[in-house]
Each structure stands twice: as C-alpha cells, then as structure tokens.
Amino acid sequence: MMILACDTSTKFLSVAIVKDDKILKEYHSEKKDASDDLFIIISRFLKSLDIKLNDFDLFAIGIGPGSFTGLRIGTCAFKTFAFCDDKPLVGINSFDAIACNIKKRNGLVCVIEDARKGKVYAGIYTFDKKQRLKTKQKPALFFMESLLEKIKEPAIFTGGGLEKYKEYISLEDKKFSLAGKELWYPKAGVIAQLAAQRFKKGKIDDPRKLKPLYLHSEKANITKPKKLI
C-alpha cells in the first residue's frame, strides 16, 4: 500500500510518501509559503519516484489542532486529491502524531499548544504494553496551571507550546520532563503510520465532511474539557 501523507497544522510543513511501512520520501522543514511549498514538494516527490497522484492507495492528512491558514491549505488539498481520484482519505489528529514521536514511554505524554492568555490546548496520552497509543484526554482547552495540577503521575511534555512554557513546566514539578525540540511537531511519516492502522480497521473519512481542528481564530472548534479522565 502506498500512502501520501502530510501535516500543515504547525509552523512546519511535513510531507511523506510511504510504501508498505517504508518511507520512500520525507520532507520536514519550517514553512515559508505553505501553499507553494506543499505543492512544490509533492510535485518534486512524484517526479523523483516517477509516479502520479492516482498511484496512491491512501491519502493521509493531519487535521490539527493547528492554525487556520495552514490547516485549510493542507486539508483542502488532500480532500481534493481523494475526491478527484476516488481514493480513501484518513484524517489524523496532529496531537496523536506528536505523541507518537516520543519513544521513552514510562508515563504520560502531554502534548500542548499555546492558546494565549495563560491557556493551552492539551492532549494527554499513554501507551499500552504493545506500545499502541491510547488517548486519556482528547485535545481540549486548559489554563496551564490547572493542567499541571491535574496531572498526578510522571509525564513528558511535547508540542509547540513548549516554546513558551518549557521553563515554567521544568520549575513546577520534578515528575515532569520535556521532549527534545525535534519531537515537538507532527511528522508525515507518523501520520502515514497512524492512517494505515485506521485504514486496516476500515476507518476512513468522507472528503466532503472531514473538518480540521482550528486554533486561534473565530473558527476555533476546541473547547474546555468536561473533566480530565
């Protein structure tokens, strides 16, 4: 199975072509112009491998949480690819992909993104004995202070929110640790891996109905959690 995967939810653009669990091509770099960069990279990859868009068996896209402009470009492009070529599409929560960047999994993994005014969007994860991702808290809005108070066990923090909060977390509690900066952002190779898992279970998305998870705009559609599980 050959997959074209992408994430445009953060300041990084990540694109990958994966065939039978092997990454054939991958690009991960800070965006300059998201729309131009995305199509240039995809075109370059297709030419290099001498393939076409309709050669893919699955399209996989990170759906955020993330910025409005970046997500709109990525999701619209991949929804169009899937619809026009009549191929399956799988949307992956970008926080899930970031959590999977962490290899040392002795406790919780907490992914955060700055929501301004002392708040963060946070998703909390753990892994089972087979190292499969398990969601303890879907991405939701927290005051940073209350988030830390609610986490009672060892946790490693990752995500773009560490740009602002890494020192605060480090000083708050010794049971908290920080991931390296190279692990803060979603990678398309991981998006492809998670999408393949969903696809094998028969879980795909309708290109006409798939919606991104927006932050920082009038279209923001993540709210406060009812409770922390």
C-alpha positions as CSV (number, residue, x, y, z in Angstrom):
1,M,0.0,0.0,0.0
2,M,1.3,3.4,-1.0
3,I,0.4,6.5,1.1
4,L,0.8,10.2,0.6
5,A,0.8,11.9,4.0
6,C,1.1,15.5,5.1
7,D,0.7,17.8,8.0
8,T,0.4,21.6,7.8
9,S,-1.0,22.3,11.3
10,T,2.1,23.9,12.7
11,K,4.9,26.2,11.5
12,F,6.5,23.1,10.0
13,L,5.4,21.5,6.7
14,S,5.8,17.8,6.7
15,V,5.2,15.5,3.7
16,A,6.0,11.9,3.2
17,I,5.5,9.0,0.7
18,V,5.3,5.7,2.4
19,K,5.0,2.3,0.8
20,D,4.4,-0.9,2.8
21,D,5.6,0.8,6.0
22,K,8.8,2.1,4.4
23,I,9.3,5.8,4.0
24,L,10.4,6.5,0.4
25,K,10.4,10.2,0.6
26,E,10.0,12.6,3.5
27,Y,10.3,16.4,3.9
28,H,10.1,18.2,7.2
29,S,11.0,21.9,7.4
30,E,9.8,25.2,8.6
31,K,7.2,26.7,6.2
32,K,7.9,29.8,4.1
33,D,4.8,29.8,1.9
34,A,2.6,26.9,2.9
35,S,0.6,26.6,-0.3
36,D,3.5,26.9,-2.6
37,D,5.8,24.7,-0.5
38,L,3.2,21.9,-0.3
39,F,2.6,21.5,-4.0
40,I,6.3,22.0,-4.9
41,I,7.4,19.3,-2.5
42,I,4.6,16.9,-3.7
43,S,5.5,17.6,-7.3
44,R,9.2,17.0,-6.7
45,F,8.5,13.7,-4.9
46,L,6.2,12.4,-7.7
47,K,8.7,13.3,-10.4
48,S,11.6,11.7,-8.4
49,L,9.7,8.4,-8.0
50,D,8.1,8.6,-11.5
51,I,4.6,8.2,-10.1
52,K,1.3,10.1,-10.3
53,L,-1.3,11.1,-7.7
54,N,-3.7,8.3,-8.7
55,D,-1.0,5.7,-7.9
56,F,-1.6,6.2,-4.2
57,D,-3.8,3.8,-2.3
58,L,-4.5,6.2,0.6
59,F,-4.2,9.9,1.4
60,A,-3.5,10.8,5.0
61,I,-3.7,14.3,6.4
62,G,-3.1,15.8,9.8
63,I,-6.2,17.7,10.8
64,G,-4.8,19.7,13.7
65,P,-5.3,21.2,16.2
66,G,-3.5,24.0,14.5
67,S,-3.6,27.3,12.7
68,F,-6.4,28.2,10.4
69,T,-4.4,29.1,7.3
70,G,-2.1,26.1,7.4
71,L,-4.8,23.6,8.1
72,R,-7.1,25.0,5.4
73,I,-4.4,24.6,2.8
74,G,-3.4,21.1,3.7
75,T,-6.9,19.6,4.3
76,C,-8.4,21.2,1.2
77,A,-5.6,19.9,-1.0
78,F,-5.9,16.3,0.4
79,K,-9.7,16.3,0.3
80,T,-9.5,17.3,-3.3
81,F,-6.9,14.6,-4.1
82,A,-9.0,11.9,-2.5
83,F,-12.3,13.1,-4.1
84,C,-11.0,13.6,-7.6
85,D,-9.1,10.3,-7.7
86,D,-11.8,8.4,-5.8
87,K,-9.3,7.2,-3.2
88,P,-9.7,6.7,0.6
89,L,-8.8,9.6,2.9
90,V,-7.9,9.4,6.6
91,G,-7.6,12.4,8.8
92,I,-5.3,12.0,11.8
93,N,-5.3,14.2,14.9
94,S,-1.9,16.0,14.8
95,F,-1.5,15.8,18.6
96,D,-1.7,12.0,18.2
97,A,1.2,12.1,15.8
98,I,3.2,14.3,18.1
99,A,2.7,12.0,21.0
100,C,4.0,9.1,18.8
101,N,7.3,10.9,18.4
102,I,8.1,10.0,22.0
103,K,10.0,6.7,22.3
104,K,10.6,6.8,26.0
105,R,7.1,5.9,27.3
106,N,7.3,5.3,31.0
107,G,4.4,7.6,31.9
108,L,2.0,10.0,30.4
109,V,2.7,12.0,27.2
110,C,1.2,15.5,27.3
111,V,1.1,17.5,24.0
112,I,0.5,21.2,24.4
113,E,0.0,24.2,22.1
114,D,-0.2,27.8,23.2
115,A,-3.8,29.1,23.3
116,R,-2.7,32.6,24.7
117,K,-3.7,34.4,27.8
118,G,-2.2,31.7,30.1
119,K,-4.1,28.9,28.4
120,V,-3.0,25.8,26.4
121,Y,-4.6,23.2,24.2
122,A,-3.5,19.9,25.6
123,G,-3.9,16.2,24.8
124,I,-2.8,13.5,27.2
125,Y,-1.8,10.1,26.1
126,T,-0.4,6.8,27.3
127,F,0.8,3.6,25.6
128,D,-0.3,0.0,26.3
129,K,2.1,-3.0,26.7
130,K,2.2,-3.3,22.9
131,Q,3.2,0.4,22.6
132,R,-0.2,1.3,21.0
133,L,-1.3,4.9,21.5
134,K,-4.1,5.4,24.0
135,T,-5.9,8.7,24.5
136,K,-6.6,9.7,28.1
137,Q,-7.7,13.3,27.3
138,K,-8.7,14.5,23.8
139,P,-7.2,17.9,22.9
140,A,-9.0,20.5,25.0
141,L,-8.5,24.0,26.5
142,F,-6.9,24.4,29.9
143,F,-5.3,27.0,32.0
144,M,-1.7,26.0,32.1
145,E,-1.6,26.0,35.9
146,S,-4.7,23.8,36.3
147,L,-3.4,21.4,33.7
148,L,-0.3,20.7,35.7
149,E,-2.3,20.4,38.9
150,K,-4.4,17.7,37.3
151,I,-1.5,15.5,36.1
152,K,-0.7,13.4,39.1
153,E,1.8,10.9,37.6
154,P,5.1,11.3,35.7
155,A,4.7,12.9,32.3
156,I,6.8,14.0,29.4
157,F,5.7,17.2,27.7
158,T,6.0,17.9,24.0
159,G,4.4,20.1,21.3
160,G,4.8,23.7,20.1
161,G,3.5,25.1,23.4
162,L,6.9,24.3,24.9
163,E,8.3,27.3,23.0
164,K,6.5,29.4,25.7
165,Y,6.1,27.1,28.7
166,K,9.2,24.8,28.8
167,E,10.8,26.8,31.7
168,Y,7.5,27.1,33.6
169,I,7.0,23.3,33.4
170,S,10.6,22.5,34.4
171,L,10.3,24.6,37.5
172,E,6.8,23.4,38.5
173,D,7.4,19.7,39.3
174,K,10.3,17.2,39.1
175,K,8.0,14.5,37.8
176,F,7.6,16.4,34.6
177,S,10.2,16.2,31.8
178,L,10.5,17.8,28.4
179,A,10.9,16.2,24.9
180,G,13.7,17.5,22.6
181,K,12.7,20.2,20.2
182,E,12.9,17.9,17.3
183,L,9.9,16.0,18.7
184,W,7.6,18.9,19.2
185,Y,5.9,18.8,15.8
186,P,4.0,16.2,13.8
187,K,5.8,14.3,11.1
188,A,4.2,13.0,8.0
189,G,5.8,9.6,8.3
190,V,4.0,9.1,11.6
191,I,0.7,10.5,10.1
192,A,1.0,7.7,7.4
193,Q,1.6,5.1,10.1
194,L,-1.4,6.0,12.1
195,A,-3.6,6.4,9.0
196,A,-2.6,2.9,7.8
197,Q,-3.6,1.5,11.2
198,R,-7.0,3.2,10.9
199,F,-7.4,2.1,7.2
200,K,-6.8,-1.5,8.1
201,K,-9.7,-1.3,10.6
202,G,-11.9,0.0,7.9
203,K,-12.0,3.5,9.3
204,I,-11.8,6.2,6.6
205,D,-13.2,9.7,6.3
206,D,-15.6,11.3,3.8
207,P,-13.6,14.0,1.9
208,R,-16.8,16.1,1.8
209,K,-17.3,16.1,5.6
210,L,-13.8,15.9,7.1
211,K,-13.2,19.1,9.2
212,P,-9.9,20.4,10.6
213,L,-9.5,21.4,14.3
214,Y,-8.7,25.1,14.3
215,L,-7.0,27.2,16.9
216,H,-6.6,31.0,17.4
217,S,-9.5,32.1,15.1
218,E,-13.2,32.8,15.1
219,K,-13.5,29.3,13.7
220,A,-11.7,27.7,16.7
221,N,-13.6,24.5,17.5
222,I,-11.9,23.1,20.6
223,T,-13.4,23.8,23.9
224,K,-12.8,23.2,27.6
225,P,-13.0,19.6,28.7
226,K,-15.9,18.4,30.9
227,K,-13.3,16.7,33.0
228,L,-9.8,15.2,32.8
229,I,-10.0,11.4,32.5
